[in-house]
Amino acid sequence: MDISIKEVKQVVKEVIAEIQAIRNHLHQYPEPSFKEFNTAAFIIEKLSSWGISPVTGMATTGLVVVIEGNNPSLRTVALRADMDALPINELNDVPYKSVNEGFMHACGHDVHTACLLGAVKVLHQLRHTFNGSVKAIFQPGEELLPGGASLMIAAGALKNPEVNVIFGQHVFPDLPVGKVGFRSGQYMASCDEIYMTIKGVGGHGAMPHRCVDPILISAHLIIALQQVVSRTINPIIPAVLTIGKIESVGGATNVIPDQVLLKGTFRTLDERERFAAHEKIRKIAFSIVEGMGGELDLRLEVGYPALVNDAEVTDLAKRSAIAFLGAENVVDIPIRMTAEDFSYYSQVVPSCFYRLGTSSPDGKFNHPVHTPYFDIDKDALEIGVGLFVWIALNNLDQSLKNE
């Protein structure tokens, strides 16, 4: 590799104004999972204006770009960004506020996409300075099962050329801009969805003896399901079971409804414990509901697997970040029970998924993701682009020439 950190940072500075404008455009026009048609068209237009031709139509709206350096078949490093938005109505008062009512980039996927576009532009300009290839994966549908990552893999996103290693970065308002976070090994949980319909016999609230009360059954069931975590799973393995929605079909202050709908999530870091817990959930649910005279429809949707960062790949990425940002700006982060479909990539090739600090020193941009006030300090974009580039270059070279 014949380029220094100083030179990379200079090229990033030259393109960052355009990348900030790209991010603002993406934020203003968010699209839901697997319907990122205008987003994909915008990305294709930008790439074409830079003289870059992507492979399009993967998993409907997904696309892939390959930047070939010298000896392009020597090694291939992949960088991934997700493109979809969340069904949240934005409450920020900014010029780039979402104009698509009911949708918002509340999880920073606009940032991820803009940073990857920036990395592609920089790497394209620097392609004569490195050996191997960099593959940029623009992925749809991270926020919705079955997850765009699984579909991109099935469509061949990691093939032609074969990917040796993959990196992803994600906004992190828990860290101030200028800092990034890494964790080797187990990092994020699996994520499964629970849907239950409890059927009883409705009637007058003053005559419960003539009814089969699905609300009472639901109350017993919700409490009983907590033993899946507290009494079924090994206590040293993080796990969580949450019922996030209860909805009766009918019902009033004096009316017992016929049905109650429950929706929830089950998450853990251990795949064997994960599926053993599924069986326990089924047994508890059917025994309680049927034992109390009701009927149960249960759907347990298997979602994303646990995300595991490869130790060697993460170590190299962390050392690259220390060289690029300084040791004081690279921190170790704890396990999270949130989930990410990047985990599918981690099951196929060695990978590293790290966090990009996005809050301002004055606390202005510290709202959590998945809230209507989420936004970032724009200075995070320059770091996100530059670090993507430097990590890719160092992984292609692996001699870590961090001048």
C-alpha positions in Angstrom: 0.0 0.0 0.0 1.5 3.3 -1.1 -0.5 5.9 0.8 -0.4 7.4 4.2 -3.1 8.4 6.7 -2.4 12.0 6.0 -3.1 11.5 2.3 -6.3 9.6 3.0 -7.6 12.3 5.3 -6.8 14.9 2.7 -8.8 13.1 0.0 -11.7 12.6 2.4 -11.7 16.4 3.2 -12.0 17.1 -0.5 -15.2 15.1 -0.9 -16.9 15.5 2.5 -19.0 18.5 1.5 -20.6 16.4 -1.2 -21.1 13.5 1.2 -22.8 15.7 3.8 -25.2 16.9 1.1 -25.8 13.3 0.2 -26.6 12.4 3.7 -29.1 15.3 4.1 -30.8 14.2 0.9 -31.1 10.6 2.1 -32.4 11.8 5.4 -35.0 14.0 3.7 -36.4 11.2 1.6 -36.5 8.0 3.7 -38.0 4.8 2.4 -39.2 1.7 4.3 -37.6 -1.7 4.2 -37.5 -3.4 0.8 -39.1 -0.3 -0.8 -35.9 1.8 -1.2 -36.5 2.3 -4.9 -35.7 6.1 -5.0 -32.8 5.6 -2.6 -31.3 3.0 -4.9 -31.9 5.2 -7.9 -30.2 8.1 -6.2 -27.2 6.0 -5.3 -26.9 4.7 -8.8 -27.1 8.3 -10.2 -24.3 9.4 -7.8 -22.1 6.4 -8.7 -22.6 7.0 -12.4 -21.6 10.7 -12.0 -18.3 9.4 -10.5 -17.7 7.0 -13.4 -18.6 3.9 -11.3 -21.0 1.2 -12.5 -22.8 -0.9 -9.8 -24.4 -4.3 -10.0 -28.1 -3.6 -9.4 -31.3 -5.4 -8.6 -30.0 -7.7 -5.8 -32.7 -8.4 -3.3 -34.9 -6.0 -5.3 -33.2 -2.7 -4.3 -29.8 -3.8 -3.2 -26.7 -3.0 -5.2 -23.0 -3.8 -5.1 -19.9 -1.9 -6.3 -16.4 -3.4 -6.8 -13.4 -1.0 -6.7 -10.5 -2.8 -8.3 -7.0 -1.9 -7.3 -3.8 -3.4 -8.6 -3.9 -7.2 -8.7 -7.6 -7.1 -8.1 -8.0 -10.9 -7.5 -5.4 -10.9 -4.6 -7.9 -10.2 -1.8 -11.4 -8.7 -1.5 -12.6 -6.6 1.5 -16.3 -5.8 1.7 -17.9 -2.7 3.3 -21.6 -2.8 4.0 -24.3 -0.1 4.6 -28.0 -0.5 5.1 -30.5 1.9 3.3 -34.0 1.5 4.9 -35.8 3.9 7.3 -38.1 3.3 10.2 -41.9 3.9 10.5 -41.4 6.9 12.8 -42.7 10.5 12.2 -39.7 12.9 12.5 -40.0 15.7 15.0 -36.7 17.5 14.3 -36.8 21.1 13.0 -34.0 20.9 10.5 -33.8 21.8 6.7 -33.4 18.2 5.8 -36.3 16.9 7.9 -38.1 13.9 6.4 -40.7 14.9 3.8 -42.1 11.3 3.7 -44.7 11.5 6.4 -44.5 8.6 8.8 -41.0 7.6 7.9 -37.6 8.7 9.2 -34.0 7.7 9.2 -34.1 7.2 13.0 -31.5 4.5 13.0 -28.9 6.3 11.0 -29.0 4.3 7.8 -28.8 7.5 5.8 -25.4 8.1 7.6 -24.3 4.5 6.8 -25.1 4.9 3.2 -23.5 8.3 2.8 -20.3 7.1 4.5 -20.1 4.1 2.2 -20.7 6.3 -0.9 -17.9 8.5 0.4 -15.6 5.6 0.9 -16.4 4.3 -2.6 -15.5 7.7 -4.1 -12.3 8.0 -2.2 -11.2 4.4 -2.9 -12.0 4.9 -6.6 -9.7 7.9 -6.6 -7.0 5.9 -4.8 -7.4 2.6 -6.7 -3.9 2.7 -8.1 -2.4 2.9 -4.6 -3.5 -0.5 -3.3 -3.6 -4.2 -4.2 -6.8 -6.2 -4.2 -10.4 -5.1 -4.4 -13.0 -3.4 -2.2 -16.6 -4.4 -2.6 -19.3 -2.0 -1.3 -22.6 -3.6 -0.4 -25.7 -1.3 -0.3 -28.3 -3.4 1.5 -32.0 -3.1 1.8 -34.3 -4.1 4.6 -32.2 -4.3 7.8 -35.2 -3.3 9.9 -37.6 -6.1 8.8 -37.4 -9.8 8.8 -36.0 -11.9 7.1 -33.4 -9.1 6.9 -31.9 -7.8 3.7 -28.4 -9.2 4.6 -29.7 -12.8 4.3 -31.2 -11.9 0.9 -28.1 -10.2 -0.4 -26.0 -13.2 0.6 -28.5 -15.5 -1.3 -28.3 -13.2 -4.3 -24.5 -13.6 -4.4 -23.3 -10.3 -2.8 -20.3 -12.1 -1.3 -19.3 -13.8 -4.6 -17.7 -12.6 -7.8 -15.3 -11.7 -6.4 -15.3 -13.9 -3.3 -15.2 -11.7 -0.2 -12.4 -12.5 2.3 -13.6 -10.2 5.1 -16.5 -7.7 5.7 -16.9 -4.6 7.9 -19.9 -2.6 8.9 -20.2 0.6 11.0 -23.3 1.9 12.9 -24.1 5.3 14.4 -23.8 5.4 18.2 -25.1 8.4 20.0 -23.7 7.0 23.3 -20.2 8.1 22.0 -19.3 11.7 21.1 -18.2 12.5 17.6 -14.5 11.6 17.1 -14.7 8.4 19.0 -15.4 4.8 17.8 -16.2 1.6 19.7 -15.1 -2.0 19.1 -15.9 -5.4 20.7 -14.3 -8.7 19.8 -16.3 -11.9 19.9 -19.9 -11.9 20.9 -21.4 -8.5 20.5 -25.1 -8.5 19.6 -28.1 -10.8 20.3 -30.2 -13.0 18.2 -33.7 -11.6 17.7 -36.9 -13.7 17.3 -40.5 -12.4 17.2 -43.4 -13.8 19.2 -47.0 -13.5 18.1 -49.8 -15.0 20.1 -53.6 -14.8 19.8 -55.4 -16.0 23.0 -59.0 -16.9 22.3 -61.5 -17.0 25.0 -65.3 -16.5 25.4 -66.3 -12.9 25.9 -69.2 -11.5 27.8 -70.4 -9.2 30.5 -67.7 -8.1 33.0 -70.1 -8.6 35.8 -70.6 -12.3 34.9 -67.1 -13.6 34.4 -68.2 -17.2 35.4 -69.9 -17.3 32.0 -66.8 -16.3 30.2 -63.3 -17.5 29.4 -61.3 -14.4 30.1 -58.4 -14.0 27.6 -57.1 -10.9 29.5 -56.7 -12.9 32.7 -55.1 -15.7 30.8 -52.7 -13.2 29.2 -51.7 -11.8 32.5 -50.8 -15.3 33.8 -49.0 -16.1 30.6 -46.9 -12.9 30.5 -45.7 -13.5 34.0 -45.0 -17.2 33.4 -43.0 -16.6 30.3 -40.4 -14.7 32.4 -39.2 -18.0 33.8 -37.9 -18.8 30.3 -35.0 -16.4 31.1 -34.8 -16.8 34.8 -35.2 -20.6 35.2 -34.5 -22.1 31.8 -31.4 -20.4 30.3 -28.0 -20.7 31.9 -27.6 -17.5 34.1 -24.2 -16.7 32.6 -25.8 -16.3 29.1 -27.5 -13.0 28.5 -31.1 -13.3 27.4 -34.3 -11.2 27.4 -38.0 -11.9 26.7 -40.2 -8.9 26.4 -43.9 -8.7 25.5 -44.1 -5.3 23.9 -47.7 -5.1 22.8 -51.1 -6.3 24.3 -54.2 -5.6 22.4 -57.7 -6.9 23.1 -60.2 -7.5 20.2 -63.2 -5.8 21.7 -63.6 -5.3 25.4 -64.5 -2.3 27.6 -64.8 -1.4 31.3 -67.6 -3.9 31.6 -67.0 -6.2 28.6 -64.7 -9.2 28.6 -63.3 -9.6 25.0 -63.2 -12.7 23.0 -59.5 -12.4 22.1 -56.2 -10.8 23.2 -53.2 -10.4 20.9 -49.7 -10.4 22.3 -46.5 -9.4 20.5 -43.0 -9.7 21.8 -39.3 -10.5 21.3 -36.9 -13.1 22.6 -33.1 -12.5 22.4 -30.0 -14.3 23.5 -26.3 -14.7 22.6 -26.3 -18.5 22.5 -27.8 -20.3 19.5 -28.4 -23.6 21.3 -30.1 -21.9 24.3 -32.0 -19.9 21.8 -33.9 -22.8 20.2 -34.3 -24.7 23.5 -36.0 -21.6 24.8 -38.4 -21.6 21.8 -39.6 -25.0 22.9 -40.1 -23.8 26.4 -42.0 -20.8 25.2 -44.4 -23.1 23.3 -44.9 -25.5 26.2 -45.6 -22.7 28.8 -47.9 -20.9 26.5 -50.1 -23.8 25.4 -50.2 -25.3 28.9 -51.4 -22.1 30.5 -53.8 -21.0 27.9 -55.4 -24.4 27.4 -55.3 -25.1 31.2 -57.4 -22.0 31.7 -59.9 -22.9 29.1 -58.7 -20.8 26.2 -57.3 -21.5 22.8 -53.9 -20.3 21.5 -52.5 -19.5 18.1 -48.7 -19.1 18.4 -46.3 -17.9 15.8 -42.6 -17.8 16.7 -40.7 -16.2 13.9 -37.0 -17.0 13.8 -35.1 -13.7 13.2 -31.5 -12.6 13.0 -28.8 -14.8 14.6 -26.4 -13.5 17.2 -23.6 -11.3 15.9 -20.0 -12.4 16.5 -17.0 -10.3 15.6 -14.0 -12.2 14.4 -11.2 -11.7 16.9 -8.3 -11.3 14.4 -10.3 -9.1 12.0 -11.6 -6.9 14.9 -8.1 -6.5 16.3 -6.7 -5.3 13.0 -9.7 -2.9 12.6 -9.2 -1.6 16.1 -5.4 -1.0 15.5 -6.3 0.7 12.2 -8.7 3.0 14.1 -6.1 3.8 16.8 -3.6 4.8 14.1 -6.3 6.9 12.3 -7.9 8.6 15.3 -5.6 8.2 18.2 -5.8 5.6 21.1 -7.8 8.0 23.2 -10.6 8.0 20.7 -11.0 4.2 20.4 -12.9 2.5 23.1 -14.1 -1.0 24.1 -17.9 -1.4 24.1 -20.0 -3.9 26.0 -22.4 -6.6 24.7 -25.7 -5.3 23.5 -29.1 -7.2 23.5 -30.1 -5.3 20.4 -29.9 -7.1 17.1 -28.5 -6.5 13.6 -28.8 -8.5 10.4 -25.1 -7.9 9.8 -24.9 -11.1 11.9 -25.8 -13.1 8.7 -22.5 -11.8 7.1 -20.6 -12.8 10.3 -21.8 -16.4 9.9 -20.3 -16.6 6.3 -17.1 -14.6 6.4 -14.8 -13.2 9.1 -16.3 -9.8 10.1 -16.2 -6.8 12.3 -19.2 -4.5 13.2 -18.1 -1.4 15.0 -19.7 1.8 16.3 -19.3 5.4 15.1 -19.8 8.2 17.7 -22.3 10.7 16.5 -23.3 13.0 19.5 -21.9 16.5 19.9 -19.7 17.6 22.8 -22.5 20.0 23.8 -25.0 17.2 24.0 -27.1 18.5 21.1 -27.2 15.2 19.2 -27.6 12.7 22.0 -31.1 11.4 21.3 -31.2 7.6 21.1 -31.8 5.8 17.8 -35.4 4.7 17.0 -36.7 8.0 18.4 -38.3 10.9 16.5 -35.5 13.3 17.6 -32.5 11.3 16.5 -29.9 13.2 14.5 -26.1 13.4 14.3 -23.3 15.8 14.5 -22.3 16.2 10.8 -18.6 15.9 11.7 -19.2 12.2 12.2 -19.5 11.7 8.4 -15.9 12.7 7.8 -14.7 10.2 10.4 -17.1 7.5 9.1 -15.8 7.9 5.5 -12.1 8.1 6.5 -12.2 5.1 8.9 -14.1 2.9 6.4 -11.3 3.7 3.8 -8.4 3.2 6.2 -9.7 -0.1 7.6 -10.3 -1.4 4.1 -6.8 -0.4 2.9 -5.1 -1.9 6.0 -7.0 -5.1 5.6 -5.9 -5.4 2.0 -2.3 -4.7 2.9 -2.2 -6.2 6.5 1.3 -4.8 7.0 -0.3 -1.9 8.8 1.7 1.0 7.4 0.2 3.6 9.7 2.4 6.5 8.8 
